[in-house]
Structures are given as C-alpha cells and as structure tokens.
Amino acid sequence: MEQRLVNSWRMTVNEKTFIENALSSDIRVDGRGPFEYRRLSIKFAREDGQSEVQLGQTHVMACVTSQLVQPYRDRPNEGTLSIFTEFSPMADPSFEVGRPGEPAIELGRVIDRGLRESRAVDMESLCVVSGRFVWAVRVDLHILDNGGNLIDAANIAALAALLTFRRPECTTGGEDGQEVTVYPPEVREPLGLIIHHLPVAVTFAIFGEGKSLVIDPTYREEAVMGGRMIATMNSNGDVCTVQKAGGVGLMSSEIMRCLRIASVKAAEITHKIREAVDAYNEKRLLRPIKRHTTSAAVEVDLSDRSMKKSEVDEFTFHMERVKDEPDKIYTSEGSPIVNKEQEGSANNVMESKEFRLKRPTEDLDVKPSTIEGSSLKLQTRSPKSLRDAVKPKDRRKNK
C-alpha cells in the first residue's frame, strides 16, 4: 500500500488525524458504522461462470474456465482448483503489468486457502478417469478499480462465478473404458459444480493499537490502519481460515469478537450471493437454448418421413389401377376379374421369379413395415398399364 501512495497521492497529516479521530468516536468518513459494509452489487454476464462485483468504489470481475488435465500422483481421484489474479494499472497506478506485487500474492493465497482448505468445492466430482483425466478449474480475478478491501470483493466475485459455472458433460467409452468424449453445450446440457458451502472473507482494519476495529475499509482507511485481520467463515459459523498480516497485535478476546462479527456478516453476504445466483438461473432458463441436430436425430427424422410416404390408402391404390385399365373390374382385394383365356397367361406372369406383385393387405390400417419398396416405386412412376408394370424388362425389349 505504501508503493501505491508513492505513485498516486500522499495523504496529508491533517487527513490522517481526521480519520483517526473520527474512528475513535465510532464515526467513519463515508458515514457508515464500524461494522457496516458498503453497497454490494453482484452482476453476471450472459455466459456461465462470469461475475462482476462492485463493493463501493471497488470493482472486481471473475471468470471461471475448465479443461481436462492429468491429476496429481498423490491425488489421482481429485480435480484441481487454482486462483489467478490480474492487477491492472488502470485500477491503481501502483500496479504493474506482469509483476504481481505483495497485495496480488496475498489476495490469491487468502481466497485459495478459503476455498481449498475448507473443501468447499467437491474435488472428487471433477474426476473423469482415475489417474488419467480430471477437470482443472481455473478462476481468473481481474481488478478493475481499487477502492479498498480488494480481498472481500474478489472473494465474493469468485464464489458467484463458481456457483454459475458449468463444465461440459463427458462420457467414457472404448474397449478399456479410457476414451473420453466431451460434448459441447449445443449437444448436451453442461453440469454445474458441487459446492458444499460458501467461505466468505471478512476483513477487519485495526486502528490505534487495537483500540478501534472496522470492517470493509476504504483505500484511505487502509492507508491509515495499523494492521489487518482476515477471517473466512461460512453461514454455519464454521471458521475456514484466519490470517493476521503483521502490524498491530490483538488480544484473544478481540479475535473472538471479530469471529462472532464475521459469522454474522458471512451469513448476510451468503444470502445476497444466493439471491443473485437464483435470479441468474431463472433468467437462464428463460433463454432460448440452441441445439445442433445430431446424426441420430437426423436418422429419426428421415425414418418418420419415409413412414409417412409409405402409408398407402387402399382406396387410392384401387382408383389408380382402375384409371390405368378401365375395361377391367377389380375386387375388394385388389385383384382383377379375368376370363379363362386370360387367366392362364396372368398366372404365368404372376408366378414369375423375377418380379412378383404383392397384394395390399386386407386391413385398412396398413403398417409401414409390411409395405415393400416395389409397391412404392410403382406409385411414383408415370401411369402405365398393369400388364406393362408386371412384365419383365427382357420380354418388353423383345416385343
């Protein structure tokens, strides 16, 4: 923080004295009480796993991604979770590109410890093939504006992004069951992470050798504070991590007091995060889902179309044959009434091995599977007589 003051501005003695005197009287410059948070705003992007948190003037964006990697040898059945931070000079003049300073390293460690050591995310559910493929979840935190208390704002952004993140669904197959197939979101619905609880970080700023304590300090209060303690707790009152980063010491009674306050604030922030995530999920369900047709779906559609074409009406079949040969009279079964002279020649033709015309079924409900392809071809051709239709091709050419 000293480097930040050198690069941006220098606090005067009068400003420092005014802030200290106000805090000793339980009054803060922005009008808040000692244990009040600034206005919290949680927003989500259209894509899953992206959140934007604004805590007063502090602005942080989180993005969660995943990929299949090889697990660690000592934990072959567990996935991985990593936190990466990016401090832009646009957020604070003291931040340098490509060179993470002490604030960036501390922020990443506090959030990483709160998530991993408390086992908030179920790592075993990220395993695909034991010892070969697991999901590696990566959380990128981008600091857009430093208005103080970056750790709390970044922690809320990471939790909100993890709650809305969904990884692609995958299946195993092959002869040995070691082949992994990853399905895009257009084919199968992605799966969310299994999160047991939400570890919320609450930052306490210490003033006047431990006599005054406030939560959610601004950047001006951080320049005056003599020390800081970060307590990470969930809504159940469980202590996940506690970090005291040097400076003024605290009595054990003050530490227990801070933990009780942190438990109440963690429950309030958890409720706000849950409400924002529920609202996002409701909007997501109302969005139109784009799905690409798979090969199986195309085959089903084509089979349905062929079934519709094969549904032949018996009355239409008789009418077409009557138009071709109006001189003959047909029975209800579809067979023509012929005299004795024509009966012999007709039987010879019908008994030919090269082509046999199958009579339509007597039932009115004709099943598509019982109709042969030859009858379909007969209907799609140009109008011909029955004698030409049943004659073999070689006899037609000789004639």
C-alpha positions as CSV (number, residue, x, y, z in Angstrom):
1,M,0.0,0.0,0.0
2,E,3.0,2.3,0.6
3,Q,4.0,1.9,-3.0
4,R,0.5,2.8,-4.1
5,L,0.7,6.1,-2.1
6,V,4.1,7.0,-3.6
7,N,2.8,6.5,-7.2
8,S,-0.6,8.2,-6.8
9,W,-1.0,10.6,-3.9
10,R,0.3,11.4,-0.5
11,M,-2.0,11.7,2.5
12,T,-1.6,14.8,4.5
13,V,-1.1,14.9,8.2
14,N,-4.5,16.6,8.7
15,E,-6.3,13.9,6.7
16,K,-4.7,11.2,8.7
17,T,-5.5,12.9,12.0
18,F,-9.1,13.5,10.9
19,I,-9.7,9.8,10.0
20,E,-8.1,8.6,13.3
21,N,-10.2,10.9,15.4
22,A,-13.4,10.0,13.6
23,L,-12.7,6.3,14.1
24,S,-12.0,6.7,17.8
25,S,-15.5,8.2,18.0
26,D,-17.1,5.3,16.0
27,I,-17.6,7.6,13.0
28,R,-16.3,6.9,9.5
29,V,-15.7,9.4,6.8
30,D,-18.3,7.9,4.4
31,G,-21.0,7.9,7.2
32,R,-21.0,4.1,7.9
33,G,-20.9,2.4,11.2
34,P,-17.8,0.5,12.3
35,F,-19.2,-2.9,11.2
36,E,-21.2,-1.9,8.1
37,Y,-20.4,-2.9,4.5
38,R,-20.6,-0.6,1.6
39,R,-23.2,-1.1,-1.1
40,L,-22.7,-4.5,-2.7
41,S,-23.7,-5.2,-6.3
42,I,-23.4,-8.6,-8.0
43,K,-23.9,-8.9,-11.7
44,F,-23.5,-11.8,-14.2
45,A,-22.6,-11.9,-17.8
46,R,-24.5,-13.8,-20.4
47,E,-22.0,-16.7,-20.4
48,D,-21.9,-19.1,-17.4
49,G,-19.1,-18.6,-14.9
50,Q,-18.6,-14.9,-15.2
51,S,-19.4,-12.4,-12.5
52,E,-18.9,-8.8,-11.7
53,V,-18.9,-7.4,-8.2
54,Q,-18.9,-3.8,-7.1
55,L,-18.3,-3.1,-3.4
56,G,-18.4,0.7,-3.1
57,Q,-15.7,2.0,-5.4
58,T,-14.0,-1.4,-5.6
59,H,-14.7,-3.2,-8.8
60,V,-13.7,-6.8,-9.5
61,M,-14.5,-9.3,-12.3
62,A,-14.2,-13.1,-12.1
63,C,-14.1,-15.6,-14.9
64,V,-14.1,-19.4,-14.4
65,T,-12.8,-21.9,-17.0
66,S,-12.0,-25.6,-17.0
67,Q,-10.1,-28.1,-19.0
68,L,-9.1,-31.8,-18.9
69,V,-5.7,-32.5,-17.4
70,Q,-3.7,-35.3,-15.8
71,P,-4.2,-35.4,-12.0
72,Y,-1.5,-35.2,-9.3
73,R,0.0,-38.6,-8.4
74,D,-0.8,-38.3,-4.7
75,R,-4.5,-37.4,-5.6
76,P,-5.5,-39.4,-8.7
77,N,-9.2,-39.1,-8.0
78,E,-9.5,-35.4,-7.4
79,G,-9.6,-32.4,-9.8
80,T,-7.7,-29.1,-9.2
81,L,-8.8,-25.6,-8.4
82,S,-6.4,-22.6,-8.9
83,I,-6.8,-18.9,-8.4
84,F,-5.1,-16.3,-10.6
85,T,-5.2,-12.5,-10.1
86,E,-4.5,-9.7,-12.6
87,F,-3.9,-6.2,-11.2
88,S,-4.3,-3.6,-14.0
89,P,-2.6,-0.2,-13.8
90,M,-5.9,1.3,-14.8
91,A,-7.3,0.1,-11.4
92,D,-4.4,1.5,-9.4
93,P,-1.3,3.4,-10.6
94,S,0.9,1.4,-8.2
95,F,0.0,-1.9,-10.0
96,E,2.5,-3.0,-12.7
97,V,1.7,-5.3,-15.6
98,G,3.3,-8.7,-15.4
99,R,4.8,-8.1,-12.0
100,P,2.4,-9.2,-9.2
101,G,3.2,-7.4,-6.0
102,E,2.6,-8.3,-2.4
103,P,-1.1,-7.4,-2.5
104,A,-1.7,-9.6,-5.5
105,I,0.0,-12.6,-4.0
106,E,-1.8,-12.2,-0.6
107,L,-5.2,-11.8,-2.3
108,G,-4.7,-15.0,-4.3
109,R,-3.5,-17.0,-1.3
110,V,-6.3,-15.9,1.0
111,I,-9.0,-16.9,-1.5
112,D,-7.3,-20.1,-2.5
113,R,-6.9,-21.2,1.1
114,G,-10.5,-20.4,1.9
115,L,-11.8,-22.5,-0.9
116,R,-9.5,-25.4,-0.9
117,E,-8.6,-26.0,2.7
118,S,-12.3,-25.8,3.7
119,R,-13.2,-28.3,1.0
120,A,-15.9,-26.0,-0.3
121,V,-15.8,-27.4,-3.8
122,D,-16.1,-31.2,-4.2
123,M,-12.9,-32.1,-6.0
124,E,-13.8,-35.8,-6.4
125,S,-16.7,-35.0,-8.6
126,L,-14.2,-33.5,-11.1
127,C,-12.6,-36.9,-11.8
128,V,-13.4,-38.4,-15.2
129,V,-10.9,-41.3,-15.4
130,S,-8.9,-42.1,-12.2
131,G,-5.3,-41.4,-12.7
132,R,-5.7,-40.1,-16.3
133,F,-8.3,-37.3,-16.7
134,V,-9.7,-34.8,-14.2
135,W,-11.2,-31.4,-14.6
136,A,-8.9,-28.4,-13.7
137,V,-11.0,-25.4,-12.7
138,R,-9.3,-22.0,-13.0
139,V,-10.6,-18.8,-11.5
140,D,-9.2,-15.5,-13.0
141,L,-9.8,-12.4,-10.9
142,H,-9.4,-9.1,-12.7
143,I,-9.1,-5.9,-10.6
144,L,-10.9,-3.1,-12.4
145,D,-10.9,-0.4,-9.7
146,N,-9.2,-0.4,-6.3
147,G,-11.4,1.4,-3.8
148,G,-10.2,-0.6,-0.8
149,N,-10.9,-4.1,0.6
150,L,-10.0,-6.0,-2.5
151,I,-9.9,-9.4,-0.7
152,D,-13.6,-9.3,0.3
153,A,-14.7,-8.1,-3.2
154,A,-12.6,-10.6,-5.0
155,N,-13.8,-13.4,-2.8
156,I,-17.4,-12.6,-3.4
157,A,-16.8,-12.5,-7.2
158,A,-15.0,-15.9,-7.1
159,L,-17.9,-17.5,-5.2
160,A,-20.5,-16.0,-7.5
161,A,-18.6,-17.2,-10.6
162,L,-18.2,-20.7,-9.3
163,L,-21.9,-21.0,-8.5
164,T,-22.9,-20.1,-12.0
165,F,-20.1,-22.1,-13.8
166,R,-21.0,-25.2,-15.8
167,R,-18.5,-27.6,-17.2
168,P,-19.1,-29.7,-20.3
169,E,-20.6,-33.1,-19.9
170,C,-18.3,-36.1,-20.8
171,T,-18.6,-39.8,-21.1
172,T,-16.1,-42.7,-21.1
173,G,-16.0,-45.5,-23.7
174,G,-13.8,-47.6,-25.8
175,E,-12.6,-51.2,-25.2
176,D,-10.8,-50.4,-22.0
177,G,-13.1,-47.5,-20.9
178,Q,-10.3,-45.0,-21.1
179,E,-11.6,-43.0,-24.1
180,V,-13.3,-39.7,-23.1
181,T,-15.9,-37.9,-25.2
182,V,-16.6,-34.3,-24.3
183,Y,-19.9,-32.9,-25.5
184,P,-20.3,-29.2,-26.4
185,P,-23.2,-27.2,-24.8
186,E,-25.2,-27.4,-28.0
187,V,-25.4,-31.2,-27.8
188,R,-25.8,-31.8,-24.0
189,E,-26.6,-29.6,-21.1
190,P,-23.4,-28.7,-19.1
191,L,-23.1,-29.7,-15.5
192,G,-22.6,-27.3,-12.5
193,L,-20.0,-27.7,-9.8
194,I,-20.8,-29.3,-6.4
195,I,-20.3,-26.6,-3.8
196,H,-21.0,-27.6,-0.2
197,H,-20.7,-24.2,1.4
198,L,-19.6,-20.6,0.7
199,P,-16.5,-19.4,2.6
200,V,-16.8,-15.7,2.9
201,A,-13.8,-13.5,3.7
202,V,-14.4,-10.6,6.1
203,T,-11.6,-8.0,6.5
204,F,-11.0,-6.1,9.8
205,A,-8.9,-3.0,9.8
206,I,-7.1,-2.2,13.1
207,F,-6.5,1.3,14.4
208,G,-5.0,2.9,17.4
209,E,-3.0,-0.1,18.7
210,G,-6.0,-2.4,18.6
211,K,-8.5,0.0,20.2
212,S,-10.6,0.5,17.1
213,L,-11.8,-2.1,14.7
214,V,-13.8,-1.6,11.4
215,I,-14.8,-3.9,8.6
216,D,-14.6,-3.2,4.8
217,P,-12.0,-0.4,4.9
218,T,-11.7,2.1,2.1
219,Y,-8.4,2.8,0.4
220,R,-8.0,5.9,2.6
221,E,-8.6,3.9,5.7
222,E,-6.2,1.2,4.5
223,A,-3.5,4.0,4.3
224,V,-4.1,4.9,8.0
225,M,-4.7,1.4,9.5
226,G,-2.0,-0.1,11.7
227,G,-2.9,-3.7,10.9
228,R,-5.4,-6.1,9.3
229,M,-7.0,-9.4,10.1
230,I,-9.0,-11.5,7.6
231,A,-11.5,-14.1,8.9
232,T,-13.0,-16.5,6.4
233,M,-16.2,-18.1,7.6
234,N,-19.4,-19.7,6.2
235,S,-23.1,-19.2,7.1
236,N,-23.0,-22.1,9.5
237,G,-20.4,-20.3,11.7
238,D,-17.5,-22.6,10.8
239,V,-14.1,-20.9,10.7
240,C,-12.4,-21.7,7.4
241,T,-9.2,-19.6,7.7
242,V,-7.8,-16.7,9.8
243,Q,-5.0,-14.6,8.6
244,K,-3.2,-11.8,10.6
245,A,-0.9,-9.9,8.3
246,G,1.5,-8.3,10.7
247,G,1.1,-4.8,12.2
248,V,-0.7,-4.1,15.5
249,G,-1.4,-7.1,17.7
250,L,-4.8,-8.2,19.0
251,M,-5.8,-9.8,22.3
252,S,-7.5,-13.2,22.2
253,S,-10.8,-11.6,23.3
254,E,-10.7,-9.2,20.4
255,I,-10.1,-12.1,18.0
256,M,-13.1,-14.0,19.3
257,R,-15.2,-10.8,19.0
258,C,-14.0,-10.5,15.4
259,L,-15.0,-14.1,14.6
260,R,-18.5,-13.5,16.0
261,I,-19.0,-10.4,13.9
262,A,-17.6,-12.2,10.8
263,S,-20.0,-15.1,11.3
264,V,-23.0,-12.7,11.1
265,K,-21.6,-10.8,8.1
266,A,-20.8,-14.1,6.3
267,A,-24.4,-15.2,6.6
268,E,-25.7,-11.9,5.3
269,I,-23.3,-11.9,2.3
270,T,-24.1,-15.6,1.6
271,H,-27.8,-14.7,1.4
272,K,-27.1,-11.9,-1.1
273,I,-25.0,-14.2,-3.3
274,R,-27.7,-16.9,-3.2
275,E,-30.3,-14.4,-4.2
276,A,-28.2,-13.1,-7.1
277,V,-27.5,-16.6,-8.4
278,D,-31.1,-17.7,-8.2
279,A,-32.1,-14.7,-10.2
280,Y,-29.5,-15.5,-12.8
281,N,-30.6,-19.1,-13.0
282,E,-34.2,-18.0,-13.6
283,K,-33.2,-15.8,-16.5
284,R,-31.0,-18.6,-17.9
285,L,-34.0,-21.0,-18.0
286,L,-36.0,-18.4,-20.0
287,R,-33.2,-18.0,-22.6
288,P,-33.7,-19.9,-25.9
289,I,-31.4,-23.0,-26.0
290,K,-29.6,-23.6,-29.3
291,R,-29.1,-27.3,-30.1
292,H,-27.4,-28.7,-33.1
293,T,-29.1,-31.8,-34.6
294,T,-27.0,-34.9,-34.1
295,S,-26.7,-37.8,-36.6
296,A,-29.2,-39.9,-34.5
297,A,-31.8,-37.1,-34.6
298,V,-31.4,-36.8,-38.4
299,E,-31.9,-40.5,-38.8
300,V,-35.1,-40.4,-36.8
301,D,-36.5,-37.6,-38.8
302,L,-35.8,-39.3,-42.1
303,S,-37.4,-42.5,-40.9
304,D,-40.5,-40.6,-39.9
305,R,-40.7,-39.1,-43.4
306,S,-40.4,-42.4,-45.1
307,M,-43.1,-43.9,-42.9
308,K,-45.5,-41.1,-44.0
309,K,-44.8,-41.8,-47.6
310,S,-45.4,-45.5,-47.1
311,E,-48.8,-45.0,-45.6
312,V,-50.8,-46.1,-48.7
313,D,-54.6,-45.7,-48.7
314,E,-56.3,-48.8,-50.2
315,F,-59.0,-46.8,-52.0
316,T,-56.3,-44.6,-53.7
317,F,-54.5,-47.7,-54.8
318,H,-57.6,-49.1,-56.4
319,M,-58.5,-45.9,-58.1
320,E,-55.1,-45.6,-59.8
321,R,-55.4,-49.1,-61.1
322,V,-58.9,-48.5,-62.4
323,K,-57.7,-45.4,-64.3
324,D,-54.9,-47.5,-66.0
325,E,-57.3,-50.3,-67.1
326,P,-60.9,-49.1,-67.2
327,D,-62.1,-52.2,-69.0
328,K,-61.4,-54.5,-66.1
329,I,-63.4,-54.9,-62.9
330,Y,-61.5,-55.2,-59.6
331,T,-62.5,-57.0,-56.4
332,S,-62.2,-55.5,-52.9
333,E,-58.9,-57.4,-52.5
334,G,-57.4,-55.5,-55.5
335,S,-57.3,-58.5,-57.9
336,P,-58.9,-58.1,-61.4
337,I,-61.7,-60.4,-62.6
338,V,-60.4,-62.0,-65.8
339,N,-61.9,-64.7,-68.2
340,K,-60.5,-68.2,-68.6
341,E,-58.3,-67.3,-71.6
342,Q,-56.5,-64.5,-69.8
343,E,-56.3,-66.5,-66.5
344,G,-53.5,-68.8,-67.7
345,S,-51.3,-66.0,-69.0
346,A,-51.9,-63.9,-66.0
347,N,-50.9,-66.8,-63.6
348,N,-47.7,-67.3,-65.6
349,V,-46.8,-63.7,-65.2
350,M,-47.7,-63.5,-61.5
351,E,-45.6,-66.7,-60.8
352,S,-42.5,-65.2,-62.4
353,K,-39.4,-65.4,-60.2
354,E,-38.0,-62.1,-61.4
355,F,-40.9,-59.9,-60.2
356,R,-43.9,-60.6,-58.0
357,L,-46.5,-58.0,-57.2
358,K,-47.7,-58.3,-53.7
359,R,-51.3,-57.6,-52.9
360,P,-52.2,-54.9,-50.4
361,T,-53.3,-56.2,-47.0
362,E,-56.9,-56.7,-46.2
363,D,-56.7,-54.5,-43.2
364,L,-57.4,-50.8,-43.5
365,D,-54.7,-49.8,-41.1
366,V,-51.6,-50.6,-43.2
367,K,-48.4,-50.8,-41.3
368,P,-45.4,-49.1,-42.9
369,S,-43.1,-52.1,-42.3
370,T,-45.4,-54.5,-44.3
371,I,-45.3,-52.5,-47.5
372,E,-42.4,-53.4,-49.8
373,G,-40.3,-50.9,-51.7
374,S,-41.6,-52.3,-55.0
375,S,-45.1,-51.0,-54.3
376,L,-43.7,-47.5,-53.5
377,K,-41.8,-47.4,-56.8
378,L,-44.9,-48.5,-58.7
379,Q,-46.8,-45.4,-57.4
380,T,-44.1,-42.9,-58.1
381,R,-43.7,-43.9,-61.8
382,S,-45.7,-42.4,-64.7
383,P,-49.2,-44.0,-65.3
384,K,-48.8,-47.4,-67.0
385,S,-51.0,-50.4,-67.5
386,L,-50.9,-53.4,-65.2
387,R,-49.6,-55.6,-68.0
388,D,-46.6,-53.3,-68.7
389,A,-45.9,-53.0,-65.0
390,V,-45.6,-56.7,-64.3
391,K,-43.8,-57.7,-67.5
392,P,-40.0,-58.4,-67.1
393,K,-37.7,-56.0,-68.9
394,D,-36.2,-58.6,-71.3
395,R,-39.7,-59.5,-72.6
396,R,-40.5,-55.9,-73.1
397,K,-37.5,-55.3,-75.2
398,N,-38.2,-58.4,-77.4
399,K,-41.7,-57.2,-78.0
